[in-house]
Amino acid sequence: MNAVPIESRELEHHQLEQRFAALRLPDARALERLARSLERCGQLNPCIAVAEAGSLVLLDGYRRLAALQRLGRDTVWVQRWHCPLAEALARLLCGTAGRTFAPLEEALLLRELATGYGLSQHQLARRTGRDVSWVSRRLKLLSALPDELLEALCQGQLSCWAAVRIFAPLARANAEHAHALLATLSQQPLSTRELGRWYEHYTRANRTTRERLIAHPQLFVHALDNERAGRDAERLREGPEGEWAGELTRIARRLEQLRAALPGLLAGNALDPELDGAFTRARRAFERLAKEFEHHASDDPSRAASDHPHAARAGHAAAPDQPLAQALAQHRQADPARVTGDAGR
């Protein structure tokens, strides 16, 4: 792409037509950071504008302009590109101005070129230095979002992440829920992290629970926070010993579930090598853990093997595991094709 003539000047704000302001996604924190930088260092990068039909149309620098206005500055440093408006927009999208856009901003600019100037996807790809698949993917971002969500996005009510990762799939699956959630969040906003946690539970919930989640998202997030705070308090109260014992209790319950499913899994079938290998690895891991536990516990002079509570529980837990070992042993004997021994696993 050939270079275009550039003219730099200081202009007053009212001299710029902010035609594409709606295509820029607001970011309050970024605006605040930029205002502090401008106050400290001044404007280091110019805005970009193009003349069309007697107006000077601002293409890039909407956030800088807003930050300068917040600081009470009357003028802004502008680079005027002497080229047609469509060409200037394409130059922005191909990165010749060193500007990076959010994917949805790129999609909005591409749609402006497609609808306002009648450019096909092939023409857009050629003018922006991209391939057609990139153009197609960007435009699909817009088709996945209803106009209501796009408006909320452009007004700063939604982040790009929330729009693409949560509201777009939710709108495809249940447009009514997407509309209701957007209305609720406009009154009771959630952070991006809170919304992600809410959506994770929504995807796993049944219909009745989903209705409650849609009606009271903030209440549900607060309940999750309280539950987590309770778990943290319990973990702090019990210390690492309690956490370790709790994990072993959960593992023991899961082993009982596996043991109960074993007869149906092995009935009438040769022992699957992958299953046999997985069991061998798990058994070795537990044997190493047991060895380490006994080694460290033996250093405790108050521990007696006959009456120590850990020893009693370990002895009691050995019995349920016995049928599992016996069943595997029987299948090993019944399957002559199995390679004996654990070598090479």
C-alpha positions as CSV (number, residue, x, y, z in Angstrom):
1,M,0.0,0.0,0.0
2,N,1.5,3.3,-1.1
3,A,2.1,6.1,1.3
4,V,-0.4,9.0,1.4
5,P,0.4,12.7,1.9
6,I,0.0,13.7,5.6
7,E,-0.6,17.1,7.1
8,S,-0.3,17.7,10.9
9,R,-2.0,20.5,12.7
10,E,-3.6,21.5,16.0
11,L,-7.4,21.7,15.8
12,E,-10.2,22.6,18.2
13,H,-12.5,19.8,19.1
14,H,-15.5,21.2,17.4
15,Q,-13.7,21.1,14.0
16,L,-13.7,17.3,14.0
17,E,-16.8,15.3,13.0
18,Q,-17.0,12.2,15.2
19,R,-18.9,10.1,12.7
20,F,-17.5,6.7,13.9
21,A,-17.8,7.2,17.6
22,A,-20.4,4.5,17.8
23,L,-17.9,2.0,16.3
24,R,-15.4,2.4,19.2
25,L,-15.9,0.3,22.3
26,P,-15.8,2.4,25.5
27,D,-13.3,1.4,28.3
28,A,-13.6,3.6,31.4
29,R,-10.4,2.4,33.0
30,A,-8.4,2.8,29.8
31,L,-9.8,6.3,29.4
32,E,-8.7,7.1,33.0
33,R,-5.2,5.8,32.4
34,L,-4.9,7.8,29.1
35,A,-6.1,11.0,30.8
36,R,-3.4,10.6,33.5
37,S,-0.8,10.0,30.8
38,L,-1.9,13.0,28.8
39,E,-1.8,15.2,31.9
40,R,1.7,14.1,32.7
41,C,3.3,13.9,29.3
42,G,1.0,15.6,26.9
43,Q,-0.3,14.2,23.6
44,L,2.4,11.9,22.1
45,N,0.4,10.4,19.3
46,P,-1.8,12.3,16.9
47,C,-5.4,11.6,16.1
48,I,-6.2,10.7,12.4
49,A,-8.8,12.5,10.3
50,V,-9.8,12.6,6.6
51,A,-11.7,15.4,4.8
52,E,-15.0,14.4,3.2
53,A,-17.8,16.6,1.9
54,G,-16.5,19.7,3.6
55,S,-16.0,18.0,7.0
56,L,-12.9,16.7,8.7
57,V,-14.0,13.2,9.8
58,L,-12.2,11.7,12.8
59,L,-11.1,8.1,12.1
60,D,-8.8,7.3,15.0
61,G,-8.2,8.9,18.4
62,Y,-11.7,9.0,19.9
63,R,-10.4,8.0,23.3
64,R,-7.6,10.6,23.2
65,L,-10.1,13.3,22.3
66,A,-12.3,12.3,25.2
67,A,-9.4,12.3,27.6
68,L,-8.3,15.7,26.4
69,Q,-11.8,17.0,26.8
70,R,-11.9,15.6,30.3
71,L,-8.7,17.5,31.1
72,G,-10.2,20.7,29.8
73,R,-7.9,21.0,26.8
74,D,-9.3,23.0,23.9
75,T,-7.1,21.6,21.0
76,V,-6.0,18.3,19.8
77,W,-3.0,17.3,17.6
78,V,-4.4,15.7,14.3
79,Q,-2.8,14.1,11.3
80,R,-4.9,14.7,8.2
81,W,-4.6,12.0,5.6
82,H,-5.1,13.1,2.0
83,C,-6.9,10.1,0.6
84,P,-10.5,8.9,0.2
85,L,-12.3,7.9,3.4
86,A,-12.7,4.3,2.4
87,E,-9.0,3.9,1.8
88,A,-8.2,5.5,5.1
89,L,-10.4,3.1,7.0
90,A,-8.8,0.2,5.2
91,R,-5.3,1.5,6.1
92,L,-6.4,1.6,9.8
93,L,-7.5,-2.0,9.6
94,C,-4.3,-3.2,8.0
95,G,-2.3,-1.6,10.8
96,T,-0.4,1.0,8.8
97,A,-1.1,3.6,11.6
98,G,0.3,1.3,14.3
99,R,-3.2,1.1,15.8
100,T,-4.6,-2.2,17.1
101,F,-8.4,-2.7,17.4
102,A,-10.5,-5.1,19.4
103,P,-12.0,-7.9,17.2
104,L,-15.4,-6.4,17.4
105,E,-14.1,-2.9,16.5
106,E,-12.5,-4.5,13.4
107,A,-15.9,-6.2,12.6
108,L,-17.7,-2.9,12.9
109,L,-15.3,-1.1,10.7
110,L,-15.5,-3.9,8.1
111,R,-19.3,-3.7,8.1
112,E,-19.1,0.0,7.6
113,L,-16.9,-0.5,4.5
114,A,-19.1,-3.3,3.3
115,T,-22.5,-1.5,3.7
116,G,-21.3,2.1,3.2
117,Y,-19.1,1.5,0.2
118,G,-20.5,-1.7,-1.2
119,L,-17.2,-3.7,-0.8
120,S,-17.3,-7.5,-1.1
121,Q,-15.4,-9.7,1.3
122,H,-12.8,-10.3,-1.3
123,Q,-12.3,-6.6,-1.8
124,L,-12.2,-6.0,1.9
125,A,-9.5,-8.7,2.3
126,R,-7.4,-7.2,-0.5
127,R,-7.7,-3.6,0.8
128,T,-6.8,-4.5,4.4
129,G,-4.1,-7.0,3.5
130,R,-5.9,-9.9,5.1
131,D,-7.4,-13.1,3.8
132,V,-11.0,-13.7,3.1
133,S,-11.4,-16.1,6.0
134,W,-10.3,-13.4,8.4
135,V,-12.8,-11.0,7.1
136,S,-15.5,-13.6,7.2
137,R,-14.7,-14.5,10.9
138,R,-14.9,-10.9,11.9
139,L,-18.2,-10.3,10.3
140,K,-19.6,-13.4,11.8
141,L,-19.0,-11.9,15.2
142,L,-21.6,-9.3,14.4
143,S,-24.1,-11.8,13.0
144,A,-23.9,-13.8,16.3
145,L,-24.9,-10.7,18.3
146,P,-28.5,-9.3,18.3
147,D,-28.7,-5.5,17.8
148,E,-29.6,-5.1,21.4
149,L,-26.4,-6.7,22.5
150,L,-24.3,-4.7,20.0
151,E,-25.9,-1.5,21.3
152,A,-25.1,-2.5,24.9
153,L,-21.5,-3.3,23.8
154,C,-21.0,0.0,22.1
155,Q,-22.4,1.9,25.1
156,G,-20.0,0.2,27.5
157,Q,-22.6,-1.9,29.3
158,L,-20.9,-5.2,28.2
159,S,-17.2,-6.1,27.7
160,C,-16.1,-7.8,24.4
161,W,-15.4,-10.9,26.4
162,A,-18.9,-11.1,27.9
163,A,-20.5,-10.3,24.5
164,V,-18.7,-13.0,22.6
165,R,-18.2,-15.7,25.2
166,I,-21.5,-15.5,27.1
167,F,-24.2,-13.4,25.5
168,A,-23.7,-14.6,21.9
169,P,-24.1,-18.4,22.7
170,L,-26.8,-17.6,25.3
171,A,-28.7,-15.6,22.7
172,R,-28.5,-18.4,20.2
173,A,-29.8,-20.9,22.7
174,N,-32.4,-18.8,24.5
175,A,-32.9,-15.2,23.3
176,E,-35.4,-14.6,26.1
177,H,-32.8,-15.4,28.8
178,A,-30.2,-13.3,27.1
179,H,-32.6,-10.3,27.0
180,A,-33.6,-10.8,30.6
181,L,-30.0,-11.1,31.8
182,L,-28.9,-8.0,30.0
183,A,-31.8,-6.0,31.5
184,T,-30.9,-7.3,35.0
185,L,-27.2,-6.5,34.6
186,S,-28.0,-3.0,33.6
187,Q,-29.4,-2.5,37.1
188,Q,-27.1,-4.9,39.0
189,P,-23.8,-5.2,37.1
190,L,-21.4,-8.1,37.6
191,S,-17.7,-8.1,37.0
192,T,-16.3,-10.2,34.1
193,R,-15.1,-12.8,36.6
194,E,-18.4,-13.0,38.4
195,L,-20.3,-13.3,35.1
196,G,-18.0,-16.1,34.0
197,R,-18.7,-18.0,37.3
198,W,-22.4,-17.4,36.9
199,Y,-22.4,-18.7,33.3
200,E,-20.4,-21.8,34.2
201,H,-23.2,-22.8,36.7
202,Y,-25.9,-21.8,34.2
203,T,-24.6,-24.2,31.6
204,R,-24.9,-27.1,34.0
205,A,-28.2,-26.2,35.6
206,N,-31.6,-27.6,34.9
207,R,-34.5,-25.5,33.5
208,T,-35.9,-24.5,36.9
209,T,-32.6,-23.5,38.3
210,R,-31.8,-21.5,35.1
211,E,-34.9,-19.4,35.6
212,R,-33.7,-18.5,39.1
213,L,-30.2,-17.8,37.9
214,I,-31.6,-15.4,35.2
215,A,-33.9,-13.7,37.7
216,H,-31.3,-13.2,40.4
217,P,-27.7,-13.4,39.0
218,Q,-26.2,-11.1,41.7
219,L,-27.8,-13.0,44.5
220,F,-26.4,-16.3,43.2
221,V,-22.9,-14.9,42.9
222,H,-23.1,-13.6,46.4
223,A,-24.2,-17.1,47.6
224,L,-21.2,-18.6,45.8
225,D,-18.9,-16.0,47.5
226,N,-20.4,-16.9,50.9
227,E,-20.0,-20.6,50.3
228,R,-16.3,-20.1,49.2
229,A,-15.7,-17.9,52.3
230,G,-17.1,-20.7,54.5
231,R,-14.9,-23.3,52.8
232,D,-11.8,-21.0,53.2
233,A,-12.7,-20.5,56.9
234,E,-13.1,-24.3,57.5
235,R,-9.8,-24.9,55.7
236,L,-8.0,-22.3,57.8
237,R,-9.6,-23.8,61.0
238,E,-8.6,-27.4,60.2
239,G,-5.2,-26.6,58.7
240,P,-3.3,-28.8,56.3
241,E,-4.1,-31.9,58.4
242,G,-7.8,-31.5,57.9
243,E,-7.4,-30.8,54.2
244,W,-5.3,-33.9,53.8
245,A,-7.8,-36.1,55.6
246,G,-10.6,-34.6,53.6
247,E,-8.9,-35.5,50.3
248,L,-8.3,-39.0,51.5
249,T,-12.0,-39.3,52.5
250,R,-13.1,-38.2,49.0
251,I,-10.6,-40.6,47.4
252,A,-11.9,-43.5,49.5
253,R,-15.5,-42.7,48.5
254,R,-14.5,-42.7,44.9
255,L,-12.7,-46.0,45.2
256,E,-15.8,-47.5,46.7
257,Q,-17.8,-46.3,43.7
258,L,-15.2,-47.9,41.3
259,R,-15.3,-51.1,43.3
260,A,-19.1,-51.3,43.0
261,A,-18.9,-50.9,39.2
262,L,-16.1,-53.4,38.8
263,P,-18.2,-56.7,38.5
264,G,-20.3,-55.3,35.6
265,L,-17.2,-53.9,34.0
266,L,-15.3,-57.2,34.0
267,A,-18.1,-59.7,33.7
268,G,-17.4,-62.0,30.7
269,N,-14.7,-59.8,29.3
270,A,-11.0,-60.2,29.1
271,L,-9.1,-57.7,31.1
272,D,-8.5,-54.6,29.1
273,P,-4.8,-53.7,29.0
274,E,-5.5,-50.0,29.4
275,L,-7.7,-50.7,32.5
276,D,-5.0,-53.0,33.9
277,G,-2.3,-50.4,33.4
278,A,-4.4,-47.7,35.0
279,F,-5.0,-49.8,38.0
280,T,-1.3,-50.7,38.3
281,R,-0.3,-47.1,38.2
282,A,-2.9,-46.1,40.8
283,R,-1.9,-49.0,43.1
284,R,1.8,-48.0,42.9
285,A,1.0,-44.4,43.7
286,F,-1.0,-45.4,46.7
287,E,1.8,-47.8,47.8
288,R,4.3,-45.0,47.6
289,L,2.0,-42.8,49.6
290,A,1.5,-45.5,52.3
291,K,5.2,-46.1,52.5
292,E,5.9,-42.4,53.0
293,F,3.1,-42.1,55.5
294,E,4.4,-45.0,57.6
295,H,7.9,-43.7,57.4
296,H,7.0,-40.2,58.8
297,A,4.4,-41.6,61.3
298,S,7.0,-44.0,62.7
299,D,8.9,-40.9,63.9
300,D,6.1,-40.1,66.3
301,P,6.9,-41.9,69.6
302,S,3.3,-41.6,70.8
303,R,2.0,-43.6,67.8
304,A,1.4,-47.3,68.5
305,A,0.6,-49.5,65.5
306,S,-2.1,-51.4,67.4
307,D,-4.2,-48.5,68.7
308,H,-3.3,-45.4,66.5
309,P,-6.5,-44.1,64.9
310,H,-4.8,-43.9,61.5
311,A,-3.8,-47.5,61.8
312,A,-7.3,-48.6,62.8
313,R,-8.8,-46.8,59.8
314,A,-6.2,-48.2,57.4
315,G,-6.9,-51.7,58.6
316,H,-10.6,-51.2,58.3
317,A,-10.3,-49.8,54.7
318,A,-8.2,-52.6,53.5
319,A,-11.0,-55.1,53.4
320,P,-13.2,-53.3,50.8
321,D,-10.3,-53.1,48.4
322,Q,-9.6,-56.8,48.6
323,P,-12.4,-57.9,46.1
324,L,-10.9,-55.4,43.5
325,A,-7.5,-57.0,43.8
326,Q,-8.9,-60.5,43.7
327,A,-11.0,-59.7,40.6
328,L,-8.0,-58.3,38.8
329,A,-5.9,-61.3,39.8
330,Q,-8.6,-63.7,38.6
331,H,-8.7,-62.0,35.2
332,R,-4.9,-62.0,35.0
333,Q,-5.0,-65.8,35.4
334,A,-7.9,-66.3,33.1
335,D,-6.3,-64.3,30.2
336,P,-3.4,-66.3,28.9
337,A,-2.6,-63.6,26.3
338,R,-1.8,-61.1,29.0
339,V,1.9,-60.4,29.5
340,T,2.7,-61.2,33.1
341,G,4.5,-58.8,35.3
342,D,4.5,-55.0,35.3
343,A,7.8,-54.5,33.4
344,G,7.6,-52.1,30.5
345,R,4.4,-50.4,31.7
